[in-house]
């Protein structure tokens, strides 16, 4: 309730205007100085969205003339008069409507009794610029704070909770604005989406998502593993030649890049300083990093699954959003053109998908397509098996080859062959589209992704078998560092081949298609092949994070360079997809492939390494232990002797070290997945039924409109015939009764309608 301070109130008189009379600006209208408000409040949206209880905000009374008097609180009028001044009301030529003044003050007064969340939502829905919305929010907050001083003060706990809530909301909004400001490549992604559609945009979104992933992994490893080791590291005496950038050996061998450089002792500076167990720090940091990656993948899959599969607007294809919604706060000419291009691309994608879904094939066409698919799958599976066998025998031969060849560049043989396979075979798979001819481009991308992931994950599996069963058991001096160097070379060679393909292969293909063989034209961006390159590289990073803690930093640099390389190549060498299609569900599928089989395979590999392999005797933080996991066992035994840490021992024995706990956890995840799936299917059915109901309602309305039109036509014909008869009677009777009969047709027309159709 506002204060009833009659001495400081402002009274606004509003003349009663009869209903149906439209007021127009005239020169007689006077703008009073005490009723001035900002012009930003003159454009007020319909107040039907905000329930205003006039009895709570205004005090109404009627004077002798029948005029309505509206009284506002002094603080509200003061805030309006100090902050808002309408320039339209200053001159005589520009009229100022008192109705607009009242609407502006009503809007402010209606926002005061709302909760903070409802107030923010109501201000956000106003058709104003951001500056006007900020001013409106400041005025409402100022008036709210003044009213709170006049009311009874709550207790200390309520005030503290209210202050904490407001501070949290402000910090949250500030943080969101900051994140939007520093968001990577926001403008570039909008340009890519507007020109090439959401299908190509999904690749760059996935690349940016992986970059954030690796930044987090690097920060964790550098903080808890690298920095403590640097405090006690000895000076490197090896000479840097430059070849180490390709081979990863030589100078880098005695640095914090590899496992073998880290100490197994407890780090302590001074006799009274805190001790830092390097064994526990190493294994817990890698373990926590992988666990956080695991839950991040699950959370990301659930979020994209909810947004792209469960939300109803996806099944309605968002046509209303695309056609009838426009962001009027966009005023920059370039931004408006980019927004128009994005909307046109999305409309084409939606319409193209509708047409492709409605396309039907004959039995002969379906049989020929099925035969082509079976032949393509047979050939692709045979090629993948042959490549895996070749990599396996090459890996076995590589150990003997390195013993006989002492050249430092000889270690690049295996990474070179593997990178060649990863470059050539996916392009061979892409040629199957000429035979299979998928109607839905999404299905073609899915099939290529499955074939490529089968090839690349199989090659990584062969290499892991080679590392864990040949290199680890070969009796080498520090086999963990050797595996880290192998993974570094594979990752770097894959990056070099990707850059060469972007700047040379795709550029040559553009020259051939534009100058020599013009029938080919510009090529389209191969989403499946490029996405699988990212998944392949990220899988190597996760495997090598135990043997090379700085591998996420290297992957972070390569992803940053790859974004600009792919963006330049995309703008120069590619054309938009010939078949526009909506790729809103692609990110979910990409993350699913990254989770399974990529991340699950990494977990299996590292579990075998930690639980089954013996560490090197002369290097690394786990030297001298029978297995890597024994560092955890000894730590638990130490804690079990301390009464204050028995809860940690209980958690380890009953949760982390229990098979039943992981079985129950897996069962819960499966149940939640099944529930999500059922919710999706239920919403699909409900949306389909609602669509059918809308169609039936439309048919009923059209039927009623046709009946009404026919009824009006019959009434017009009857009325026209009666008018002809009346005119003839008037001509016979004379001009005396002409005025009376001219006013009668409308009445007779209504009477005839009521007699023929009483319901109307």
N, C-alpha and C positions, 0 to 999 in steps of 0.2 A: 504494500500500500504506500502510495506516495504521500508526502507531507501535505497537510491542508493549510499551507501558509498563504493566506489570502493577500497579505500585504505585498508579497514579492511575485505573485503569480502573474502570468501573461494571459489575457483573455482574447480569444480569436472569435470573431463573429462570422458565421457562415449563413448566408441568406438561404432560406428554404427554396429550392428550385423544384418546380412541379415535375412529376415523372413524365418522361417522353420529350421534354424540352432539352435540346442540346445547347450548351453554353458555348459561345464563341468569344474569342478575345476582341475587345473593343477599346476604344480610347477612353471610355468612361471608367474602366477598371483602374483602381488605385492600388498601388503596392505600398503597404504600410511598412515602416522601418522596423517595427517591433515584430513583424511576422516573417522576416527574411530568413531563408535557409540556403544552403549550398545547392547549386544546380545539379550536383551529383545525386541529390535525393529527389529531384523532380522526376527522374525516370525510375519509378518504383514498379516492380513487378506485381502481379496479382497477389493481393494479401490473403487469398484463399488458402495459400500454402501455410500460413501462420495463423493459428487460432488466437485471436486477440479477445480477451475478456475486457470489454470496455469498462465494466464496473470496477476492475482492479486497477486500471491505468488512468482512466479519465474520470472526472466528476462532471456530470452533465446537468444542465439546468436550462430552462426555457425562459426567455424574457417576455415582456409584454407583446412584442412584435412577433413572437413565434420563432425568433432566431435561436440556434443552438450555440451554447457557450462551452468551449473546451478549455479546461484548466490543466496545465502541466506543472510539474515540480520546478522550483526555481533552479535547481542544479541542472536539470535537463535543458531548460531554456538558456541558461548561462553557457553550457557546453556547446549548444547549437550556435548561439550568437557569437561565441569566441572563435570557433573552429570553422564554421560554415557560413559563407556569405555568397549569395547568388548574384552573379554578375548580370543575369537577365533582368533582375528587379531594379537595377540602378537607373535605367533610362525610361523615358516616357514612351518611346516608340516600341519597346519590347515589353509586352504585358507579362505579368506574373500571376499565376493562378493560385488563389488561396486553397483550392482543393489539393494541388500538388504540395503546398506547405503542410497541410494537415496529414497527407499521406506520408511525407517524410518524417514528421514527428511521430506518427503512429508506428512507423517501422522501427524507430529507435526505442519507443516505449514498449513495443511488443517484444523486443529482444531482451529487455532487462530481466523479466522474471524467468527466462528459460535457463536450463542447465547449460554448462559450458559446451558440452558436445552438441546439443541441439542448436545453440547459438552459432557455433562455428559452421555447422551444416547449413543453417539458414542464410548466413552471410555468404557462404561459398556459392549458394544457388542463385544469388542476386546477379542480374545481367549488368555487371559493372566492371570497370578496370581494376587491376590489383591495387592501385594507389587508393581508389575510392573505397575498396573493401577494407584496406588497412585503416583508413581514417574512420570508417564506420565502426570498426572493432575498437579503436582507441576511445571513441566517444562513449560507446556502450560500457566498456570497462571502467571508464572514469565515473560514469553515472552510477554504475553498480557499486563501486567502492565508496562513493559518497552516501548511498543509501545504507550500506552496511554499517557506517559510523552512526547513523541515526537510529538504527534498530538496536535491539538488545544484543550485547556482545556475547558470543558463545564461550564455552569453556576453553581452556588452553589446549586440550587434546584435539578438539574439533578445528581450532585455528591452525594448529600444526599440520593436521592432515590436509586441510584446505590449501595451505601454503605449499606443502609437498606436492599435492596434486597439480597445482598451477605451475610450479617449477618444472615438474615432469612434462607437462604438456608443452610448455615453452621450449624446453630442451629438446623434446622430440621433434617439434616443428622446425627448430633451428637445425637440428642434425639432418632431418630430411631435406631441407633446403640446401645444406652444405653438400650432402651426397649427390643431389641432383646437379649442383653446380660443378662438382669435380668428377662427374660421371664420364668415363672414358668413351671417346668417339661417339658422342650422342648425335651430333650433327651429321657425321659421316654415315652412321647407320640409317638415319632418316633418308639421306640421299640414295643409299643402296636400296632401301625398301621401296622408295618411290619409283625408281627406275627399273629394278629387276624383280620386285615382288617379295613376298614373305618367304618363298622357298629358298632363294639365295640369301636372304637376310638371316635365315635360321643358322647358316654356317658361321657367319660372323658373330652372331649372338653366342653360339656355342664356344667359339674361340675366346671371346671376352670372358665367358663364364669360367673356362679353364685357366685363363690368366689370373683371375682372382683366386682360384684354388691354389695355384702354385705360389702366389705371393704369400698366402697364409702359411703354407708348408715351409717356405723359406724363412719366414719370420720366426716360426717355432723352432726349427732346427738351428738357426743361427743364434737364437737367444739362449738355448739350453745346452747346446753341444759345442758349437764352434767358439763362442766367446770364452767359456771356461777353459777350453783347450788352448786358446791363444795366450792366455795369461801365464801358462807354464811351457809354451812351445819353445823349442830350440831353433837356432838359426839354420836355415837351409843352405847347405854347402854346394848343391848341384848347380850346374850352369844352365841357364835358359837359352835354348837355341831357336825357338819358334815352331819347331815341328811338334812340340808337345800340344799345341792347340788342336792338331788333327789326331794324334795318337793317344793323348791323355797320359802318356808315360813320361819318363825322364824327370824333369824338374817337378812336375805335379805329384810325383810319387811320395815325396816327403813334405806334403802340405796337408792342410785340414780338409782337402777335398776328398780324401780316401780314408777308409776304415783303418788301415794299418798304421796311420800316423798318431792315433789317439792313445792315450796312456790308460793303464789299468789301475793306477793308484788313486788314492783319495786326494783331491786337490784341497790344500789348506794353506792360507797365507798368514804366517805368523803362528805363534804358539797358542794364542787365545782366539784366533779367527775361526769362523764356521767352516766345517769340512764339507766337501762336495764329492760324492761317490760317482765316479765317471761311468762305471758299469751300469748302475741303476739309472743314471741320467740318460745314457745312450739308449738303453732298451725301452725305458718308459717314454722318452720323447718320441721315438719312432712308433711305439705302440699307441700313444695318445694321438699322434698325428693321423695314423691310419683309422683309429676309432672315430675321430671327428670327421674324417673324410667319408667314412661309412654312413654316419648319421646325416651328414650333409647331402649325400647322394639320395638317401631315403627321403629326406625332407624335400629336396628339389623335385624328385619324381612325384611325390604326393602333391606338391604345389602345382606343378605343370599338369598333372593328371586331373586335378580338381578344376583348374582354369580352362583346360582344353577339351576335357571329356565329359565333365559333370555339369558345368554351368549351362543353363537353358539357352542363353543367347547364341551358343555355338551351334545348336541344332536348328535354331531359327535363322542361322547364317548372318544375323546382325544387319539385315538389309535396312531396317528402320534406322539403325545407328549410322550406317554409311550415308544414307540419303538425307535424312531429316535432321541430323545433328551437325552443328558447326561451332567451332570454338571462336566466338566473337572477340576474344581477347587477343587473337593473332592479328596484328596490324602491319607487320613488316611485309613488304611486297614479295621478297624472296621466300619468306616463311609461308605466305599464303599460296604461292605457286607450288611449293613443295607439298603443302597440305592437300591441295587439289590433285596433284599427281598421285599422292598416296591413296586418296579416296578413289580415284579412277582405277588404280591398279587393284585395290581390294574388291571393287564392284566387278571388274572383269574376272577376277579369280572366283568369286562366288557364283557368277552366272555361268562361267565355263564349267565349274564343278557340277552345277545342276544339270547342264546339258549332257555331261559325261555320265552322270548317274542314270539318266533316263534313256541312254543309248542301249539298244538290245541287239544281240547277235543271233544269227541263224545257227542251226545245228551244225552245218558244214563248217562255218567260221569258228565255232567253238571247238570242234574236233581238230581243225588245223592249228588253232592257237595252243591247244593242249599238247599236241605233238611237238610243236616248236619249243614249248616250255620244258618238256621232258628231255628233249635233245640238248637244250642249253644247260640244264642242270647236270646232265651226265658229263658233258664236256667240261664244265666248270669244276665239278668234283674231281675228275681225272687230272686236270691241270693242277689243282691245289695239292692233291696227293703226290704228284710228280715233283712239285716244288719242295714239299716237305722232305721227301726222300733225298733230294739233291742237297738240301741244307744240312740234313743229318750226316750224310757221308762227307760233306765238305767240312763240317765241324770236327769230325773225327780226324780227318786228314790235316786240319789246321794245326793241331798240336804237334804233329810230326813235321809239318812244314815250317813252323816257327823255330824248331830245334835246329834245323839244317840251314835256315836263312837268318842271319844275324842283322839284316838290314832293318832299321827302325820302321820303315814304311811297309814291311811285310805284314804287320799286324792289321793292315787295312783291307786285306783280301776278303775275309769273311763279311765284314760290314758292307763292302762294296757289292758283293754278290747278292746279299740280302736286300740291299737298297734297290738294286736293279730289278729284282723280282717284284718288290713292292711298287715299282714304278711302271713296269711293263704289263704285268698280269692284270691289274685293275683296268687298264686301258683296253686290254683284250676282252675283259668282261663287258665293258661299256659298248662294244660292237654288237653284242647280242640283241640290243634294242632294235636293230634293223630287221631281225628275224622274229622276235617275240611280239613287238608292236602292242604294247600295253595301252589300253584306253585311258586309264587313270595314271598320270605321271607320278602320283604318290606311290602307287604299287611298284612302278619301275624302280624308284629310289629305294624302297624297302627291300626289294629282291637283290639289288646291287649291294646294299649294305650287308645283307646276310651273307652273300657270297664272299665279299671282301673281308668281313670279320672272321669268317671260317678260315680263309687263307692266312691272314695276318696273325690271328691268335694261335693257329697251328704252328706257324714258324716260331713264334715266341715260346710255345710249349716245347718244341724241339730244342731250342737254345737253352731253356731252363734245365731240361734233362741233361744236356751236355755240360752245363756249368755245375750242377749239383752232383752228378754221378761220375764225371770224368775230371773236371778241373779241381773240384773240392777233394777228391780222393786220390789225386795224382801225387801228393806229397810235396807240392810246391811250398816255397818259403812263406808266402802270404797270399793264399788263394783268394781271400776276400777282396784284396786290392786288385788282383787280376780280373775278377768278375766285374768290379766297379769300372775298370778301364775298358772292358769289352762293352759294357752298357753305354759308357760315355761315347765310344767310337760309333756304336750303332745309332745313337741319338744324333750325334753331330753329322754323320754321313747322310742320315735321312733328311736332316735340315738342308744340307748342301744340295741334295738331289731335288728337294722341293723348290728351292730358290732357282735352280737351273731350269727346272720344268716351267716355272712361272715366267721367267724373263727370256728364255730361249725357245723352249718347246711351244708354248702357247703363242709367242710372238711369231715364230716361223709358221705355225698353223694359220694365223691371221693373214700373213702375206700370201700363203698358198691359196687360201680361200677367197681373197680379194683380188689377186692379180693373175694367178696362173689357172686355177680351176674355180671359176666364178660360180659354178653350180653348187659348190660346197658352202660358200658364204661364210659368215662368222659362226663360230661354234657356240654352244650353250655351256653354261657353267655346270660341271659335273659335281653335284653335291655329295653323292655317295663316296666317291673316291677321295675328295678333299676332307670329308668328315672322318673317314677311316684313317687318314694320315694323322689326324689329331689324336684319335683314340689309341693308335699304335704307339705314338710318342709318349702319351700320358701313361700307358701301361709300362713302358720301359722306365719311366721316372719312378713309378711306385715300386717296381721291383728293385731298382738301384738305390732307393733312398736309404736302405740299410748298409749298403756297401760304399755309397758315395753321398754323404749328407748334403752336399751343395748342389746336387743334381736339380732340385726345384729352381734354383737360381738360374742355371743354364737354360732350363725349359722356359722360364719366365722371359729371358732375353730373346730366345728363338720365337716365342709366340708374339712378342711385341713387334719383332721385325716381320714376321709372316703376315701380320694383319695389314701392314702398309704394302707389302709386296703383292698380296692377293688383291688388295683394293685397287692398286695401280693396274695390275693385269686385268682385273675385271672390267674397269672402265675403258681400257684400250682394246682388248682382244676378244670380248664376249658380247653377245647380244641378249636381250631379254628372252625368257623362255617362250617358245612358240605356242605352247599350251599353258595358259595361265591357270594356276591351281593354288588353293589355299593350303599353307603349310603350318597351321596353328598347332598341329599335334607332332611336329617333327622334333622339337626340343625334348619332349617326353621320350620319344623313341631313341634319340641320341644318348640321353642320360641312362636309359635302360640298357643300351649296349655297353655303355661305359661301366655300368654296375655289374652286369652279367653278359658275357663271361670275363670281362677285363679285370674288374676289381676283385671278384671272387677268386679268379685264378691267381692274382697277386697274393691274396691272403693265404691260399694253399701253399704257394711257393715259399713264402716267408715262414709259415708254420713249420714246414719240413726243415727249413734252414735252422730255425731256433731250437726245435725239439729233437732233431735227428742227426745233425752234423756236428763234428768236433771242430772247435775253433783252432786257428793257427797257434803254434807254440810261441813264436817269437814276435808277434805283432798284434796290435788291436787291444781294445779294452777288455776282452774276454780271454786273453791268453792264459794258459794253464788250467782252464776249466774243461771238464769232459764234454759238456754241452753248453750252449748259450743260456739255456733256461736255468742252469744251476745258479746263476747270479740271483735270480728271484727266490729260488729255494733257500739259499743261505740267508738272504735278507728276511724271509719269513721266519726262519729258525731263530734269528736274532731277535725279532720282534716278539716271538712267543715267550721269550724269557723276561719281557718287560710288561708288567701288569697294565700300564697305561695304554698299550697298543694292541691289546687282545682283540679289539673290535676290527682292526685291520686284518688280523689273522683269520677271524671268523668270515669276513667278507671274501677273502681270497679262497678259503676252503669251501665255502657254501655257495658262492656265486661264480667267481672267475674260474676256479679250478673244478667246478662241478659240471658233469655232463648233463645232468637232469635240468639244471638251470637253463642251459643253452637250448635244450630240447623244448622246454616250456616257452622260452622266448621265441623260438622259431615257430611254434604252434600259434602263439599270439599274433605274430606278424602275418602268418597265413590267414588267420581268422579276420584280421583287419583288412587284408587285401580282398578277401572274399566279400566282406561287407561293402567295401568300396565298389566292387564290381556289381553287386546287387543293387546298390543305390544308383549306379550309372544306368543299369538296365531298366530299373523302375522309372527313372526320370525320362529315359527315352520313350518308354511306353506312354507315360503321362503327357509328354510333349506331343507325341503323335496323336493321342486322343484329343488334346486341346486344339491341335491344328484341324482335325476333322470336325470338331464342334464349331470352330470359327468358320469353316467352309460351309457347314450346314446352316449356321446363322445367316451367312451372306446369301445363301440360296433362298432362305425364308424371306429375307428382306426384299430381294429382287422379285419374288413372287407377289408379295404384298404391294410393292411399288407398281408392278404391272397391272394388278387388279385396280389400284387406285387411279392409274392413268386411264384405264378403260372406263371406269366409272365417271371420271371427269369428262371424257370425250362424249359419253352418252348424255350427261347433263348439259354439256355445251350445245349438243345438237337439239335437245329438247328446248333449251332456253332460246336458241336462235329461231326455232320455229314459232315459239310463243311470242317472241319479239316481233316477228313478221306479222303475225295476226294482230298484235296490239297496234302496230304502225298503221295497218290498213284500217282498223277501227278508228284511230285518231284522225286519219285523213277523212273518213266519212263523217265523224262527229264535228270536226271543225277545230280551229286553233284555240278554243277556249280552254279545253282540258289538256292542252299539250304540256304545260308546266307540271301538272299533277302526275301525268303518266311518265314523264321523264325521270322522276324520282322513284318510281315504283319498281323498275326492273330488278334492281338489286335486292329489294325486299322479296319480290316474287321468286327470284332465283334462290335465295336462302330458304324460303318456304318450300319450294319444290324439292330441294335437297333433303330437307328434314322429313318431308313426306315419303320420298323414295327410299331414303336410307336413314332411319332414326339414329343409328349408332354414330354416323358421321356428324 
